[in-house]
Amino acid sequence: MTNYKNKPTTTPQPKPTDLHYDLEIEQVILGALLIEREAFSLVRRIIRAEMFYKREHQEIFLTIEELQKAGDAVDILTVVDQL
């Protein structure tokens, strides 16, 4: 008979290597932020830079965020210039 009393009752936290990611979705999100200025205000409370798997995508997101906060134009040219 199995003794279940000593088994942990909490679910173990996933390791970073266990997390699922989709690079295409990351690219779609960043592309939308570059095309549609209002898109950032819609996602800023939901998406954070650390949610992107690729470090480069995190940096792009942070750059877009900085440009938005400064009230500057956000497009491929301004983002590349800031990077």
C-alpha positions as CSV (number, residue, x, y, z in Angstrom):
1,M,0.0,0.0,0.0
2,T,1.3,3.4,-0.9
3,N,1.7,6.0,1.8
4,Y,0.4,9.4,0.3
5,K,0.8,11.3,3.6
6,N,4.5,12.2,2.9
7,K,3.9,13.4,-0.7
8,P,4.2,17.1,-1.4
9,T,0.9,18.9,-1.9
10,T,2.2,21.7,-4.0
11,T,2.8,21.6,-7.7
12,P,6.5,22.1,-8.4
13,Q,7.4,25.3,-10.3
14,P,8.5,24.8,-13.9
15,K,12.1,25.3,-14.7
16,P,12.9,27.9,-17.4
17,T,13.8,25.0,-19.8
18,D,10.3,23.5,-19.3
19,L,8.5,26.7,-20.4
20,H,6.9,26.8,-23.8
21,Y,7.6,29.6,-26.2
22,D,6.7,30.5,-29.7
23,L,9.2,32.7,-31.6
24,E,6.6,33.4,-34.3
25,I,4.2,34.8,-31.8
26,E,6.9,37.0,-30.3
27,Q,7.6,38.3,-33.8
28,V,3.9,39.0,-34.5
29,I,3.6,40.9,-31.2
30,L,6.7,43.1,-31.9
31,G,5.6,43.6,-35.5
32,A,2.2,44.8,-34.3
33,L,3.8,47.2,-31.9
34,L,5.9,48.7,-34.7
35,I,2.9,49.1,-37.0
36,E,0.1,50.2,-34.7
37,R,1.0,52.9,-32.1
38,E,-2.1,52.2,-29.9
39,A,-1.1,48.5,-29.7
40,F,1.4,49.2,-26.9
41,S,-1.2,50.8,-24.6
42,L,-3.3,47.6,-25.0
43,V,-0.5,45.2,-24.1
44,R,1.7,47.0,-21.7
45,R,-0.3,45.7,-18.7
46,I,-0.3,42.2,-20.0
47,I,3.1,41.7,-21.6
48,R,6.5,42.4,-20.0
49,A,9.9,42.2,-21.6
50,E,11.0,39.2,-19.6
51,M,8.1,37.2,-21.1
52,F,9.9,37.1,-24.4
53,Y,12.1,34.0,-24.8
54,K,14.7,35.6,-27.1
55,R,16.9,38.2,-25.5
56,E,16.8,40.2,-28.7
57,H,13.0,40.3,-28.5
58,Q,13.2,41.5,-24.9
59,E,15.5,44.4,-26.0
60,I,13.3,45.4,-28.9
61,F,10.3,45.4,-26.5
62,L,12.2,47.6,-24.0
63,T,13.2,50.0,-26.7
64,I,9.6,50.3,-27.9
65,E,8.6,50.9,-24.3
66,E,11.2,53.6,-23.8
67,L,10.2,55.4,-27.1
68,Q,6.5,55.2,-26.1
69,K,7.2,56.7,-22.6
70,A,9.2,59.5,-24.2
71,G,6.4,60.2,-26.6
72,D,8.6,59.5,-29.6
73,A,7.5,57.8,-32.8
74,V,7.8,54.0,-32.8
75,D,8.7,52.4,-36.1
76,I,11.4,50.2,-37.5
77,L,13.7,53.2,-38.1
78,T,13.4,54.7,-34.6
79,V,13.7,51.3,-32.9
80,V,16.8,50.3,-34.9
81,D,18.3,53.7,-34.2
82,Q,17.9,53.2,-30.5
83,L,19.3,49.7,-30.5
